[in-house]
Amino acid sequence: MAKLWFKFQRYFRRKPVRFFTFLALYLTAGSLVFLHSGFVGQPAVSQNQANPAAAGGPAEGAELPFLGDMHLGRGFRDAGEVSSIARRYGPWFKGKDGNERAKLGDYGGTWSRALKGRVVREKEEERAKYIGCYLDDTQSRALRGVSFFDYKKMTIFRCQDNCAERGYLYAGLEFGAECYCGHKIQAANVSEAECDMECKGERGSVCGSANRLSVYRLQLAQESARRYGSAVFRGCFRRPVNLSLALPVTAAMLNMSVDKCVDLCTEKEYPLAALAGTACHCGFPTTRFPLHDREDEQLCAQKCSAEEFESCGTPSYFIVYQTQVQDNRCMDRRFLPAKSKQLIALASFPGAGNTWARHLIELATGFYTGSYYFDGSLYNKGFKGERDHWRSGRTICIKTHESGQKEIEAFDAAILLIRNPYKALMAEFNRKYGGHIGFAAHAHWKGKGTSRAPGTIPGLYRSLSTSSPGQWPEFVRNYAPWWATHTLDWLKFGKKVLVVHFEDLKQDLFVQLGRMVSLLGVAVREDRLLCVESQKDGNFKRSGLRKLEYNPYTADMQKAISAYIKMVDAALKGRNLTGV
């Protein structure tokens, strides 16, 4: 073989003209084959393509996969038709009579085979059908299930997927970036032209408009997703004194089960399902039924008639579940109607739960919070006051991590949020390397990797945030003393300071949040605070600190942090306040 190859090389070295002629012929032949396959791959729509059922293809109404922003060049005969269909139907587009498929049928052979295969794979995944543009009202939502916002990356598919995962029948998009879910539409249909805002994360697709919802019906909202496994167990509670006012919907169920009661209350758009033997009650948490005084679960331990291993409560003691219906009594938010005469800080060391506290305050007061900084990710997730200058006077309070005398004295009053330093330091380290709800990788804890680029951050917070990257021991050396000086400075220089411990806020949200709202000068509405309790987590509460395989705090770190805790404890107790 080697001898033959040697002869081949010697032949072309002696005859270079032959070599180049051979190469030119080879390239020409390849080009002809390529052009031929291109022309063969784009015939006119055949009868079989126009009528898929006749060709043994997907039956009438089968879903055509959404092609998104793929630029297939010559593949489409009329890009305008594709754009209009994408705008109307979104990624879960479901054709009614096969005509939509015919409009998109003129694509090349390779893509055609790939998409036909995808049709087969997704035949059972027909998820959504666009049903129209609907009026929406912040005081009385058209869709009253869960909701979330993303002012940068919202897409139709993302909204539909989130609602479908939670078992809802409808998904609606509003203002280009807001997603609402629900089991029924409680609003009027309006002109299609009124839904005209492009989705923030999907060019060419419509996501409602101001106070207008683009609504989709989710075709395969699984019944299993609506079962009580997706509801939250709240506990055993004594029957309220005035049952008809506390829980306005009641239904008798001889074959009672948790599933049936939760499903009934979900369909009736109530966030609470209370099981009382053979009766199911639905309602909201109110002062008549606040869910604060839990009873021993043995008092509710009467077995369900239709379930052997579940308790269905008794006529005197109710088993209560929280359904996936969102309590909208506290979801409306706006800027202050008149410029505030005082600036109130929501001050905390980084990692002490400031963003979570802002979420609670916005729900409890109905007004946006502001920030001393600008964090685009927070703005994109619905904190609209983030973009305002902190002195604008349009927000109820202003987030700050600053601890200098000049910065502190710029505020007329402050809510000082304090958290155990061991948890606060780990939370801030996770935020620094994993974002607001993410976690630092193990490599970061061991001193590898680079820091996330900080934004524009004034004062001490900027100097520490932009300090040399990522070793945990260095982070603790820089931040642990700041944890102490931050609290001491606010106690020393703050004009009117309300101290709230993060741990107390988690344990007794109703009382602690009421204290915070009172300082902000807003009338405390108990029903609204009860609503906040059921919506307390929001989008920016990290779901517990990720378990590490080891304790990141060395003996020297613990010794130093203990000394800082003693300093802060002494300062707090000197003012008759609770220590850390």
C-alpha positions in Angstrom: 0.0 0.0 0.0 2.8 2.4 0.9 4.6 1.6 -2.4 1.4 2.4 -4.3 1.0 5.7 -2.5 4.6 6.6 -3.3 4.1 6.0 -7.0 0.9 8.2 -6.9 2.8 11.1 -5.3 5.7 10.8 -7.8 3.3 10.8 -10.7 1.7 14.1 -9.7 5.0 15.7 -8.9 6.2 15.1 -12.4 2.9 16.2 -13.9 1.6 19.2 -11.8 -0.9 20.2 -14.6 -2.6 16.8 -14.2 -2.8 17.3 -10.4 -4.5 20.7 -10.7 -6.9 19.5 -13.4 -7.9 16.6 -11.2 -8.5 18.9 -8.2 -10.6 21.3 -10.3 -12.8 18.4 -11.6 -13.3 17.1 -8.1 -14.4 20.5 -6.7 -16.7 21.1 -9.7 -18.4 17.7 -9.2 -18.9 18.4 -5.5 -20.5 21.8 -6.3 -22.9 20.3 -8.8 -24.0 17.6 -6.3 -24.6 20.4 -3.7 -26.7 22.5 -6.0 -28.7 19.6 -7.2 -29.6 18.6 -3.6 -30.7 22.2 -2.9 -33.1 22.4 -5.8 -34.5 18.9 -5.2 -35.1 19.9 -1.5 -37.6 22.7 -2.3 -40.4 21.5 -4.5 -43.8 23.2 -4.5 -46.2 22.0 -1.9 -47.4 18.6 -2.9 -50.8 17.2 -2.3 -49.5 15.1 0.5 -48.0 18.1 2.2 -51.1 20.1 1.8 -53.2 17.2 3.2 -51.0 15.5 5.8 -53.8 13.1 6.9 -54.0 11.7 3.3 -50.3 10.9 3.4 -50.4 9.1 6.7 -49.0 12.2 8.4 -50.3 13.9 11.6 -54.0 14.0 11.8 -56.1 17.1 11.6 -55.2 19.6 14.4 -51.7 18.2 14.9 -49.2 20.6 16.2 -46.5 22.1 14.0 -43.3 22.8 16.0 -42.5 26.5 16.2 -39.5 27.5 14.2 -38.6 30.6 16.2 -36.0 32.8 14.7 -34.3 30.1 12.5 -33.2 31.7 9.3 -33.6 29.1 6.7 -32.9 31.4 3.8 -34.7 30.0 0.7 -36.6 27.6 2.9 -39.8 29.7 3.3 -41.8 31.1 0.4 -43.4 33.9 2.5 -41.7 35.0 5.7 -44.6 37.4 6.4 -47.0 34.5 6.8 -44.6 32.8 9.3 -44.2 36.0 11.3 -48.0 36.6 11.5 -48.6 33.0 12.7 -45.8 33.2 15.2 -47.1 36.4 16.6 -50.6 35.0 17.0 -50.0 31.4 18.2 -46.5 31.4 19.8 -44.3 28.4 20.3 -47.2 26.0 21.3 -49.1 26.8 18.1 -51.8 24.3 17.3 -53.4 24.3 13.8 -57.1 23.9 13.5 -57.5 22.4 10.0 -54.1 21.8 8.5 -54.1 25.1 6.6 -51.5 26.6 8.9 -49.2 23.6 8.2 -49.6 24.1 4.5 -48.6 27.8 4.8 -45.3 26.6 6.4 -44.9 23.6 4.2 -42.4 25.0 1.6 -39.1 24.2 3.3 -36.0 22.2 2.1 -35.7 18.5 2.2 -33.3 18.1 5.1 -35.3 20.5 7.3 -38.5 18.8 6.2 -37.3 15.4 7.4 -36.1 16.9 10.7 -39.4 18.7 11.3 -41.5 15.7 10.3 -39.6 13.7 13.0 -40.2 16.5 15.5 -43.9 16.5 14.7 -44.1 12.8 15.6 -42.2 13.4 18.8 -44.3 16.3 19.8 -47.6 15.0 18.6 -48.7 14.4 22.2 -47.5 17.7 23.4 -50.2 20.0 22.1 -50.0 22.6 24.8 -51.7 25.9 23.9 -54.3 27.6 21.8 -54.5 31.3 21.5 -58.0 32.5 22.5 -57.8 36.3 22.4 -56.9 39.6 24.0 -58.6 40.3 27.4 -59.0 43.3 29.7 -56.9 43.1 32.9 -57.2 45.1 36.1 -54.6 45.4 38.9 -57.4 45.4 41.4 -59.2 42.4 40.0 -57.0 40.2 37.9 -58.4 38.3 34.9 -56.3 35.3 35.7 -55.9 34.8 39.5 -53.4 32.0 39.8 -49.6 32.5 40.2 -47.8 35.2 38.4 -44.2 36.2 37.7 -42.4 38.9 35.7 -39.2 39.2 33.6 -38.7 42.6 32.0 -35.8 41.3 29.9 -36.3 37.7 28.8 -40.1 36.9 28.9 -41.3 34.6 26.1 -44.6 33.1 25.3 -43.3 29.6 25.7 -41.8 30.4 29.1 -45.1 31.7 30.4 -47.0 28.8 29.0 -44.5 26.3 30.4 -44.6 27.7 33.9 -48.4 27.8 34.0 -48.7 24.2 32.5 -46.2 22.9 35.1 -48.4 24.1 37.8 -51.5 22.6 36.3 -53.3 25.8 35.2 -55.8 25.9 32.3 -54.8 29.4 31.1 -51.7 31.4 30.6 -51.8 35.2 29.9 -49.0 37.6 29.0 -49.2 41.3 29.7 -47.0 44.4 29.1 -44.4 42.4 27.2 -43.0 40.9 30.4 -45.7 39.7 32.8 -47.1 36.2 33.0 -50.4 35.3 34.8 -51.9 31.8 35.2 -55.4 30.8 36.2 -58.2 28.2 35.9 -60.8 30.6 34.4 -60.8 34.0 32.8 -62.7 36.7 34.8 -62.6 39.6 32.4 -64.1 40.8 29.1 -62.6 40.0 25.6 -61.4 43.1 23.8 -60.2 44.0 20.3 -57.2 42.0 19.0 -55.5 45.3 18.1 -55.3 46.3 21.8 -52.7 43.5 22.5 -49.7 45.0 20.6 -46.6 44.9 22.8 -43.7 42.7 21.7 -42.4 40.1 24.2 -39.2 41.3 25.9 -37.4 38.1 25.1 -39.0 37.1 21.8 -39.0 39.3 18.7 -42.1 39.2 16.6 -44.3 37.7 19.3 -47.0 39.6 21.1 -47.3 39.6 24.9 -50.4 41.7 25.6 -50.1 45.4 26.4 -50.8 47.8 29.3 -53.7 46.2 31.2 -54.3 43.8 28.3 -53.6 40.0 28.4 -52.8 37.8 25.4 -54.5 34.6 26.7 -53.7 31.0 25.8 -55.6 27.9 26.8 -53.3 25.1 27.8 -54.6 22.0 26.1 -53.0 19.3 28.3 -53.0 20.8 31.8 -52.5 17.5 33.6 -55.1 16.6 36.2 -52.3 15.1 38.3 -50.5 18.4 38.5 -53.6 19.9 40.1 -53.8 17.3 42.8 -53.1 18.0 46.4 -49.4 17.1 46.0 -49.0 20.6 44.5 -50.9 22.3 47.3 -49.2 23.4 50.6 -50.2 21.8 53.9 -51.0 24.6 56.4 -52.0 22.5 59.4 -55.0 21.8 61.7 -57.1 24.7 62.8 -60.2 25.2 65.0 -63.5 25.9 63.1 -63.9 29.7 62.8 -66.7 31.3 64.8 -68.6 32.7 61.8 -68.0 30.0 59.2 -70.0 31.5 56.3 -68.1 34.8 56.5 -64.7 33.2 57.1 -64.9 30.6 54.3 -67.7 31.6 51.9 -67.8 28.5 49.7 -69.0 25.2 51.1 -69.7 21.9 49.4 -70.8 18.6 50.8 -68.7 15.6 49.7 -69.7 12.2 50.8 -66.7 10.6 49.2 -64.3 13.3 50.6 -60.7 13.3 49.6 -57.9 15.9 49.7 -57.8 15.9 45.9 -61.4 16.7 45.5 -61.5 19.6 48.0 -58.3 21.1 46.7 -59.5 20.9 43.1 -62.9 22.4 44.0 -61.3 25.4 45.7 -58.7 25.8 42.9 -61.5 25.9 40.3 -63.4 28.4 42.5 -60.3 30.6 42.5 -59.7 30.4 46.3 -56.2 30.1 47.9 -57.4 28.0 50.9 -59.1 24.6 51.0 -60.4 23.5 54.4 -61.5 19.9 54.9 -64.1 19.3 57.6 -65.1 15.6 57.5 -67.6 15.4 54.7 -67.6 19.2 53.9 -65.1 21.2 51.9 -64.8 24.9 52.6 -62.9 27.5 50.4 -61.8 31.0 51.2 -59.0 33.5 51.9 -56.9 33.9 55.1 -58.7 36.8 57.0 -58.8 38.1 60.5 -61.7 35.6 61.0 -59.5 32.7 59.9 -55.9 33.9 60.0 -54.2 30.5 60.3 -52.0 31.7 63.2 -53.1 29.4 66.0 -52.4 25.8 64.9 -53.9 22.9 66.8 -52.5 19.5 67.5 -52.9 17.5 64.3 -54.4 14.6 66.2 -57.6 16.7 66.6 -58.0 16.6 62.8 -57.1 12.9 62.5 -60.3 11.6 61.0 -59.7 9.5 57.9 -61.1 10.6 54.6 -63.9 8.4 53.3 -62.3 8.0 49.9 -58.7 7.9 51.1 -57.3 5.4 53.5 -54.1 7.2 54.5 -55.2 10.8 54.5 -56.9 12.9 57.2 -59.9 15.0 56.2 -60.5 16.8 59.5 -63.7 17.0 61.5 -66.7 19.4 61.7 -64.9 21.2 64.6 -61.2 21.0 63.5 -60.3 21.7 59.9 -57.3 20.3 57.9 -56.2 23.3 55.7 -54.2 23.3 52.4 -53.1 26.3 50.4 -53.9 25.9 46.8 -52.0 27.2 43.8 -54.4 30.1 43.4 -52.6 33.4 44.0 -54.0 35.7 46.6 -54.3 38.9 44.6 -55.4 41.1 47.5 -51.8 42.3 47.9 -50.4 42.1 44.4 -51.1 45.6 43.2 -48.1 48.0 43.4 -47.5 51.5 42.2 -45.3 54.6 42.9 -46.3 57.0 45.6 -49.0 59.4 44.4 -47.2 62.4 45.8 -43.5 63.0 46.5 -42.5 61.8 49.9 -41.3 64.4 52.4 -38.9 62.0 54.1 -36.4 59.4 52.9 -36.5 56.1 54.8 -33.7 53.6 54.4 -34.1 49.9 54.3 -30.5 49.3 55.6 -28.7 46.0 55.9 -25.4 44.3 55.5 -25.3 42.5 52.2 -26.7 39.0 52.5 -29.1 40.0 55.3 -32.3 39.5 53.2 -32.7 43.1 51.9 -34.2 42.0 48.6 -36.7 39.7 50.3 -37.7 42.4 52.7 -38.3 44.7 49.8 -40.7 42.1 48.3 -42.6 41.9 51.6 -42.8 45.7 52.0 -44.1 46.2 48.4 -46.8 43.6 48.9 -47.8 44.9 52.4 -47.9 48.6 51.4 -48.8 48.5 47.7 -45.9 50.9 46.8 -42.6 50.3 45.1 -39.3 50.4 47.0 -36.3 52.1 45.7 -32.5 51.6 45.8 -29.3 53.5 46.5 -27.9 51.5 43.6 -29.2 50.2 40.3 -29.4 46.4 39.8 -30.8 45.5 36.3 -31.6 42.0 37.3 -33.9 43.2 40.1 -35.6 45.7 37.8 -36.2 43.0 35.2 -37.8 40.8 37.8 -40.4 43.5 38.8 -38.7 45.9 41.2 -39.7 48.9 39.1 -38.4 51.4 41.7 -34.9 50.2 41.1 -34.5 52.5 38.1 -35.6 55.7 40.0 -32.9 57.9 41.6 -32.9 57.2 45.3 -33.9 60.8 46.1 -36.9 60.9 43.7 -39.4 60.6 46.5 -41.6 58.2 44.5 -40.7 55.0 46.5 -41.8 54.0 50.0 -38.2 53.2 51.2 -34.7 52.9 49.8 -32.5 49.9 49.9 -28.9 50.6 51.0 -25.8 48.8 52.3 -23.9 51.9 53.1 -22.5 52.6 56.5 -20.7 55.9 56.4 -21.8 58.8 58.6 -22.6 61.0 55.6 -24.6 58.4 53.8 -26.6 57.5 57.0 -27.4 61.1 57.9 -28.9 61.6 54.4 -31.9 59.6 55.6 -34.7 60.7 57.9 -35.4 57.3 59.3 -34.4 53.7 58.7 -35.4 50.0 59.1 -32.2 48.3 60.1 -32.3 44.6 59.1 -29.8 42.4 61.0 -29.0 38.8 60.3 -26.7 36.3 62.0 -23.3 37.0 60.5 -22.5 33.3 59.8 -25.6 33.1 57.6 -25.3 36.6 56.1 -21.7 36.1 55.0 -22.5 32.8 53.3 -25.6 34.3 51.6 -23.6 37.3 50.3 -20.8 35.0 49.1 -23.5 32.9 47.2 -24.9 36.1 45.7 -21.5 37.3 44.7 -20.8 34.2 42.7 -24.2 32.7 41.9 -26.6 35.7 41.7 -29.6 36.7 43.8 -31.0 33.2 44.1 -28.1 31.1 42.9 -25.2 29.5 44.8 -21.4 29.7 44.6 -19.7 26.7 43.2 -17.5 24.5 45.4 -14.5 25.9 43.5 -15.3 29.4 44.7 -15.4 28.2 48.3 -12.0 26.7 47.8 -10.6 29.9 46.3 -10.8 29.1 42.5 -12.7 31.0 39.8 -13.3 34.7 39.3 -15.7 37.2 40.8 -19.0 38.3 39.1 -18.6 41.8 37.7 -20.3 44.3 40.1 -22.5 47.1 39.0 -22.2 50.8 39.8 -22.0 50.7 43.6 -21.2 53.8 45.7 -19.1 54.0 48.9 -17.8 51.1 51.0 -20.0 48.6 49.3 -18.3 49.3 46.0 -14.8 49.2 47.4 -15.4 45.8 49.0 -17.4 44.4 46.1 -14.7 45.2 43.6 -11.8 44.0 45.9 -9.6 41.2 44.8 -11.4 38.1 43.7 -12.8 35.1 45.2 -11.1 33.3 48.1 -13.4 32.6 50.9 -10.9 33.4 53.7 -10.1 36.7 52.1 -13.9 37.4 51.7 -14.5 36.7 55.4 -11.5 38.9 56.5 -13.0 41.8 54.5 -16.6 41.4 55.2 -16.9 40.1 58.8 -15.6 43.4 60.4 -17.9 45.3 58.1 -20.9 43.3 59.4 -20.2 44.7 62.8 -19.4 48.3 61.8 -22.5 48.5 59.6 -24.8 47.9 62.6 -22.8 50.0 65.0 -22.7 53.0 62.5 -26.5 52.9 61.9 -27.2 52.8 65.6 -24.8 55.7 66.2 -25.7 58.0 63.3 -29.2 57.0 62.3 -31.9 59.5 63.2 -34.8 57.1 63.8 -33.9 53.4 63.5 -36.2 50.4 63.8 -34.2 47.2 64.3 -35.7 44.1 62.7 -33.9 40.7 63.0 -34.0 38.6 59.9 -34.7 35.5 62.0 -37.7 37.2 63.7 -39.1 38.2 60.3 -39.0 34.6 59.1 -40.5 33.3 62.4 -43.2 35.9 62.9 -43.7 37.7 59.6 -47.2 39.1 60.5 -46.0 41.0 63.6 -42.6 42.1 62.3 -43.8 43.3 58.9 -46.6 45.2 60.7 -43.9 47.1 62.7 -42.0 47.9 59.4 -45.2 49.2 57.7 -46.0 51.4 60.7 -42.6 53.1 60.5 -43.2 53.7 56.8 -46.3 55.7 57.6 -48.8 53.4 55.9 -51.9 52.2 57.6 -51.6 48.5 58.6 -54.3 46.4 56.9 -54.4 43.0 58.5 -56.0 41.3 55.6 -53.2 42.5 53.3 -50.6 41.3 55.8 -52.3 37.9 55.8 -52.2 37.9 52.0 -48.4 38.6 52.2 -47.9 35.6 54.4 -49.2 33.3 51.7 -47.1 35.0 49.0 -44.0 35.6 51.2 -41.3 33.8 49.2 -41.4 35.8 45.9 -38.8 35.4 43.2 -35.7 36.4 45.2 -35.7 34.3 48.3 -33.0 31.7 48.1 -34.4 28.3 49.1 -32.0 27.7 52.0 -28.3 27.7 51.9 -26.8 24.9 49.9 -25.3 22.2 52.0 -21.5 22.1 51.9 -19.5 19.0 52.4 -17.6 20.8 55.2 -17.9 23.8 57.5 -16.4 26.8 55.6 -15.6 28.6 58.9 -12.2 27.9 60.4 -11.5 28.2 64.1 -9.8 31.5 63.6 -12.8 32.8 61.6 -15.2 31.7 64.3 -13.1 33.4 67.0 -13.1 36.7 65.1 -16.8 36.6 64.2 -17.7 35.8 67.9 -15.9 38.9 69.0 -17.9 41.0 66.4 -21.1 39.5 67.7 -20.3 40.5 71.2 -19.7 44.1 70.1 -23.0 44.3 68.3 -24.9 42.6 71.1 -23.6 45.1 73.6 -24.6 48.0 71.4 -28.2 46.6 70.9 -28.7 45.7 74.5 -27.5 49.1 75.5 -30.6 50.4 73.7 -32.9 47.7 75.3 -33.0 45.9 72.0 -32.7 42.1 71.3 -29.2 40.9 70.6 -28.1 38.8 67.6 
